Every structure is written in structure tokens, then in C-alpha cells.
């Protein structure tokens, strides 16, 4: 997907991907899994910077919605509550939305990250 990081700060990560043939499906729009890859990258990097060194994480699941055809460059915006408390194992939900160049939502996801204390 050849992503470019635009924003990376506690609670927020933004990644852009150009609309090019390498990410297209058979009808010339963004392939669904290319958008999922973008979402998981943004969500995973964001999780990595917010989870303390005393814990570890792994993706557990992802629920996605394709809201409209993705026909332009895309920006994936991942968000997490930066005041999340870490203790016992828990599911950390990362919200991701992908927007086209008009600012319209074309995709949304909730990524379930399993966070546990390190042994």
C-alpha cells in the first residue's frame, strides 16, 4: 500500500495511501483488503505507542464497514482513548475511519486489540 504517516501522537494516527493501480480491485477502486491493511497499520502503530512497556498486544479481530466506493487517495484515521488504564488483560478497541479527498467516510472499522501484562 506504500503508506505515508501524516500524524502519530498518543490517541491518534493518520496514514495516507495514494490511489494507484497497485491497490485497485477489478473495478478500478481501492481493494477492500488494501483499505483493511491501511486500517490495521494505523491501528497497530497507534496501539504500539500507547501500550506501556509492561504490557503486550496482538490484534484479536476487526469489524469493518465499506461505506462507499473508494475512488481517490485515502486517509485512515485511527483513534484510541489516550487515557486508557492498563492492568489486567482486556480488549482495547481502536476506531479507524478512512476518508476520501472530499472528507467523506468510505470505510470504518473497530479493531479489537488483546492487551495483556507481560510475564
Secondary structure as UniProt FT lines:
FT   STRAND          4..9
FT   TURN            10..11
FT   STRAND          12..17
FT   HELIX           21..23
FT   TURN            26..27
FT   HELIX           32..50
FT   TURN            53..54
FT   STRAND          55..66
FT   STRAND          74..79
FT   TURN            82..83
FT   STRAND          90..99
FT   TURN            101..102
FT   STRAND          105..117
//
